[in-house]
């Protein structure tokens, strides 16, 4: 079977979401779900499910329900994250809890989690139990990562290794699980599926580090949101922790003072922090870390035993994720 293009897979997903997602009653419960799912986004995780399946010569139609389930779960996490972060906007639109209220967002999110499980139950019988086990373990790990992220808000010191473990759990495991679930449905061996999962972990970490870098240095039009938001909210990102690790004396004191303030001129704060980042070579070090994790992902992909031609789609798609504008 000829491999499909990313564009074809994306069109399959667009049609699948349009034709397969069913919203019931009461409207007060389902309207926020419909609103969330119609906001779109990159649909990266369901695409990874289909890519993982197609890579092993599987029928992507058998993976569509699992892909929908993964995207429902991802969006459920966003509904609840936005409440915890008190975020007013998501993908340029009001978040569910702001448009309606927190109670509606919680209940609609809970429903999305249940809907996700129902779609994943439609996985082909021969691999259903394994897929559900991977999915539910991943769901637990994502919650562990979110709790770590919240813990960091009140911790005086956070190490780079702790931060990397947090983003592994909060971001990378769902990308990795998406690839692995697709691979299992596509008929991959246990060893190949595990290696693809590990490649997904490294790719997910590289993806999140790129987001950290873009938040401070990205082109606002390309990135889709105002840059410097993490700095204004005193978020302990990879850039901040790297700067803290490399600084001493005045730079360290200035950085700690800047990240203990919630008042003042946001633009001046962003400028001051980025000046310290630049003086310590933090952007270059972050680029280096991104490249290291990305290259590790490509090495692990080689270890799956799949011919280069069959991994090209994933390689090209992964490269596009790393080439977002900084």
C-alpha positions as CSV (number, residue, x, y, z in Angstrom):
1,X,0.0,0.0,0.0
2,X,1.3,3.4,-1.0
3,X,2.0,5.7,2.0
4,X,-0.3,8.6,2.5
5,X,0.8,12.3,2.6
6,X,0.4,14.4,5.8
7,X,-2.1,16.6,3.9
8,X,-4.2,13.5,3.1
9,X,-4.1,12.3,6.7
10,X,-5.1,15.8,7.9
11,X,-8.0,15.8,5.5
12,X,-9.0,12.4,6.8
13,X,-9.0,13.7,10.3
14,X,-11.0,16.8,9.4
15,X,-13.7,14.7,7.8
16,X,-13.6,12.2,10.7
17,X,-14.1,14.9,13.4
18,X,-17.0,16.4,11.3
19,X,-18.7,13.1,10.7
20,X,-18.1,11.1,13.9
21,X,-18.3,13.5,16.8
22,X,-21.8,13.4,18.2
23,X,-23.0,16.0,20.7
24,X,-26.0,15.2,22.9
25,X,-28.2,17.0,25.4
26,X,-28.4,19.0,27.6
27,X,-26.9,21.8,25.4
28,X,-25.4,23.4,28.6
29,X,-23.1,20.3,28.8
30,X,-22.3,19.7,25.2
31,X,-22.1,23.3,23.8
32,X,-18.7,23.9,25.5
33,X,-17.4,20.6,24.1
34,X,-18.5,21.5,20.6
35,X,-17.0,25.0,21.0
36,X,-13.7,23.5,22.1
37,X,-13.4,20.9,19.4
38,X,-14.4,23.4,16.7
39,X,-11.6,25.8,17.8
40,X,-9.3,23.4,15.9
41,X,-5.6,23.7,16.8
42,X,-2.8,21.7,15.2
43,X,-4.5,18.3,15.6
44,X,-0.9,17.1,16.1
45,X,-1.6,14.1,18.4
46,X,-4.3,12.5,16.3
47,X,-2.1,13.0,13.2
48,X,0.7,11.1,15.1
49,X,-1.7,8.2,15.7
50,X,-2.4,8.0,11.9
51,X,1.3,8.4,11.1
52,X,2.3,5.6,13.5
53,X,-0.3,3.3,11.9
54,X,0.6,4.1,8.3
55,X,4.3,3.7,9.0
56,X,3.8,0.0,9.6
57,X,1.5,-0.5,6.6
58,X,-1.7,-0.5,8.7
59,X,-5.1,0.7,7.6
60,X,-5.4,4.2,9.0
61,X,-9.2,3.9,9.0
62,X,-8.9,1.4,11.8
63,X,-7.0,4.1,13.8
64,X,-9.4,6.9,13.3
65,X,-11.5,6.3,16.4
66,X,-8.4,6.1,18.6
67,X,-7.2,9.3,17.0
68,X,-10.5,11.1,17.9
69,X,-10.2,9.7,21.4
70,X,-6.7,11.1,21.9
71,X,-7.7,14.5,20.6
72,X,-10.8,14.5,23.0
73,X,-8.5,13.7,25.9
74,X,-6.0,16.4,24.9
75,X,-8.7,19.0,24.8
76,X,-10.2,17.8,28.1
77,X,-6.8,18.6,29.7
78,X,-6.9,22.1,28.2
79,X,-10.3,22.8,29.6
80,X,-9.1,21.9,33.1
81,X,-5.7,23.5,32.7
82,X,-7.3,26.8,31.7
83,X,-9.3,26.8,35.0
84,X,-6.2,26.1,37.0
85,X,-4.1,28.7,35.2
86,X,-7.0,31.2,35.1
87,X,-6.2,31.6,31.4
88,X,-8.6,34.0,29.5
89,X,-7.7,32.9,26.0
90,X,-7.1,29.7,24.1
91,X,-6.2,29.7,20.4
92,X,-7.2,33.3,20.3
93,X,-10.7,32.7,21.7
94,X,-12.2,32.9,25.2
95,X,-11.6,29.8,27.2
96,X,-14.6,27.7,28.2
97,X,-14.5,28.7,31.9
98,X,-14.4,32.4,30.9
99,X,-17.1,32.1,28.2
100,X,-19.4,30.1,30.5
101,X,-18.1,29.3,34.0
102,X,-15.7,27.0,35.9
103,X,-18.4,24.5,36.8
104,X,-19.5,24.1,33.2
105,X,-15.8,23.7,32.1
106,X,-15.2,21.0,34.8
107,X,-18.3,19.0,33.9
108,X,-17.8,19.3,30.1
109,X,-14.1,18.3,30.5
110,X,-15.1,15.3,32.6
111,X,-17.5,14.3,29.8
112,X,-14.8,14.7,27.2
113,X,-12.6,12.2,29.2
114,X,-15.4,9.7,29.2
115,X,-16.1,10.3,25.5
116,X,-12.4,9.7,24.8
117,X,-12.5,6.3,26.5
118,X,-15.6,5.4,24.4
119,X,-13.8,6.2,21.1
120,X,-10.7,4.2,22.2
121,X,-13.0,1.2,23.0
122,X,-13.6,1.0,19.3
123,X,-10.0,0.0,18.7
124,X,-9.8,-3.3,16.9
125,X,-10.4,-6.2,19.4
126,X,-6.9,-7.8,19.0
127,X,-5.1,-4.7,20.4
128,X,-7.9,-3.0,22.3
129,X,-6.7,-4.0,25.8
130,X,-3.1,-2.9,25.1
131,X,-4.2,0.5,23.6
132,X,-6.5,1.2,26.6
133,X,-3.8,0.4,29.0
134,X,-1.4,2.7,27.3
135,X,-4.0,5.5,27.1
136,X,-5.0,5.3,30.8
137,X,-1.4,5.1,32.0
138,X,-0.7,8.2,29.8
139,X,-3.7,10.0,31.3
140,X,-2.3,9.4,34.8
141,X,1.1,10.6,33.8
142,X,-0.3,13.8,32.2
143,X,-2.0,14.6,35.5
144,X,1.3,13.9,37.4
145,X,3.0,16.4,35.1
146,X,0.4,19.0,35.6
147,X,0.7,18.6,39.4
148,X,4.5,19.0,39.2
149,X,4.0,22.2,37.1
150,X,1.7,23.6,39.7
151,X,4.1,22.6,42.5
152,X,6.9,24.6,40.7
153,X,4.9,27.8,41.1
154,X,5.6,27.8,44.9
155,X,8.9,26.1,44.9
156,X,11.9,28.3,45.5
157,X,14.3,26.1,43.6
158,X,13.6,23.8,40.6
159,X,16.4,21.9,38.9
160,X,16.6,21.5,35.1
161,X,16.3,17.7,35.5
162,X,13.0,18.2,37.5
163,X,11.7,20.6,34.8
164,X,12.6,18.1,32.0
165,X,10.7,15.3,33.9
166,X,7.7,17.6,34.3
167,X,7.5,18.3,30.5
168,X,8.1,14.6,29.8
169,X,5.0,13.9,31.7
170,X,2.8,16.9,30.9
171,X,3.6,17.1,27.2
172,X,5.8,14.3,25.8
173,X,4.1,11.2,27.0
174,X,0.8,12.0,25.1
175,X,2.7,12.6,21.8
176,X,4.7,9.3,22.4
177,X,1.5,7.4,23.3
178,X,-0.2,8.7,20.1
179,X,2.6,7.2,18.0
180,X,2.7,4.0,19.9
181,X,-1.1,3.4,19.7
182,X,-1.0,4.0,16.0
183,X,1.9,1.7,15.6
184,X,0.1,-1.1,17.6
185,X,-3.0,-0.7,15.4
186,X,-0.7,-0.8,12.4
187,X,0.7,-4.2,13.4
188,X,4.1,-3.1,14.8
189,X,6.1,-5.5,16.9
190,X,6.4,-4.7,20.7
191,X,10.1,-3.7,20.2
192,X,9.4,-1.4,17.3
193,X,6.4,0.2,19.0
194,X,8.4,0.8,22.2
195,X,11.3,2.4,20.2
196,X,8.8,4.6,18.4
197,X,7.3,5.6,21.8
198,X,10.8,6.6,23.1
199,X,11.3,8.6,19.9
200,X,8.1,10.3,20.7
201,X,9.3,11.2,24.2
202,X,12.4,12.9,22.8
203,X,10.4,14.7,20.1
204,X,7.8,15.8,22.7
205,X,10.5,17.3,24.9
206,X,12.1,19.1,21.9
207,X,8.6,20.4,21.0
208,X,8.0,21.9,24.5
209,X,11.5,23.4,24.7
210,X,10.8,25.0,21.3
211,X,7.5,26.4,22.8
212,X,9.5,27.8,25.8
213,X,11.9,29.5,23.4
214,X,9.1,30.8,21.2
215,X,7.3,32.3,24.2
216,X,10.3,34.6,24.8
217,X,11.7,35.1,21.3
218,X,9.0,34.0,18.8
219,X,7.5,36.2,16.1
220,X,4.0,37.0,17.5
221,X,2.3,36.8,14.1
222,X,3.8,33.3,13.5
223,X,3.5,32.0,17.0
224,X,-0.1,33.1,17.4
225,X,0.2,34.8,20.8
226,X,2.0,37.6,22.5
227,X,5.5,36.8,23.3
228,X,6.9,37.1,26.9
229,X,3.8,35.7,28.6
230,X,5.9,33.2,30.6
231,X,8.2,36.0,31.8
232,X,5.3,38.2,32.9
233,X,3.7,35.4,34.9
234,X,7.0,34.3,36.4
235,X,6.8,30.9,34.9
236,X,9.8,28.7,35.6
237,X,10.6,27.7,32.0
238,X,13.7,26.0,30.7
239,X,15.2,29.4,29.7
240,X,14.7,30.8,33.2
241,X,16.1,27.7,35.0
242,X,19.1,27.6,32.6
243,X,19.7,31.3,33.2
244,X,19.5,30.8,37.0
245,X,21.9,27.9,36.8
246,X,24.5,29.9,34.8
247,X,24.2,33.2,36.6
248,X,25.8,34.6,39.7
249,X,26.2,38.0,41.5
250,X,24.1,40.8,40.0
251,X,22.6,38.8,37.2
252,X,21.2,36.2,39.6
253,X,19.9,38.8,42.0
254,X,18.3,40.7,39.2
255,X,16.7,37.6,37.8
256,X,15.3,36.5,41.1
257,X,13.9,40.0,41.8
258,X,12.3,40.2,38.4
259,X,10.6,36.8,38.8
260,X,9.3,37.7,42.3
261,X,7.4,40.7,40.9
262,X,3.8,40.7,39.7
263,X,3.6,44.5,39.2
264,X,5.2,47.1,37.1
265,X,5.6,47.5,33.3
266,X,5.4,44.1,31.6
267,X,7.3,45.3,28.5
268,X,10.2,46.6,30.6
269,X,10.2,43.3,32.6
270,X,10.3,41.2,29.4
271,X,13.1,43.4,28.0
272,X,15.2,43.2,31.2
273,X,14.8,39.4,31.5
274,X,15.7,38.8,27.9
275,X,18.8,41.0,28.2
276,X,20.0,38.7,31.0
277,X,19.1,35.6,29.0
278,X,21.1,37.0,26.0
279,X,24.1,37.8,28.2
280,X,24.2,34.2,29.4
281,X,23.8,32.6,26.1
282,X,20.5,31.1,27.1
283,X,18.8,31.1,23.6
284,X,21.8,29.3,22.1
285,X,21.9,26.7,24.9
286,X,18.1,26.1,24.5
287,X,18.6,25.7,20.7
288,X,21.3,23.1,21.5
289,X,19.0,21.2,23.9
290,X,16.2,21.2,21.3
291,X,18.6,19.9,18.6
292,X,20.0,17.2,21.0
293,X,16.5,15.8,21.8
294,X,15.4,16.0,18.2
295,X,18.5,14.1,17.0
296,X,17.9,11.5,19.7
297,X,14.4,11.0,18.4
298,X,15.7,10.5,14.9
299,X,18.3,7.9,16.1
300,X,15.5,6.0,18.0
301,X,13.4,6.1,14.9
302,X,16.2,4.4,13.0
303,X,16.2,1.7,15.6
304,X,12.6,0.7,14.8
305,X,13.8,-1.3,11.8
306,X,11.5,0.5,9.4
307,X,12.9,1.5,6.1
308,X,13.7,5.2,5.7
309,X,11.1,5.6,3.0
310,X,8.4,4.6,5.4
311,X,9.6,7.0,8.2
312,X,9.9,10.0,5.8
313,X,6.5,11.4,6.6
314,X,7.1,11.4,10.4
315,X,10.7,12.8,9.9
316,X,9.4,15.6,7.7
317,X,6.5,16.4,10.1
318,X,8.9,16.3,13.1
319,X,11.2,18.7,11.3
320,X,8.3,21.1,10.6
321,X,7.5,21.1,14.3
322,X,11.1,22.1,15.1
323,X,11.2,24.8,12.4
324,X,8.6,27.1,13.9
325,X,9.7,30.7,13.7
326,X,11.9,32.1,16.5
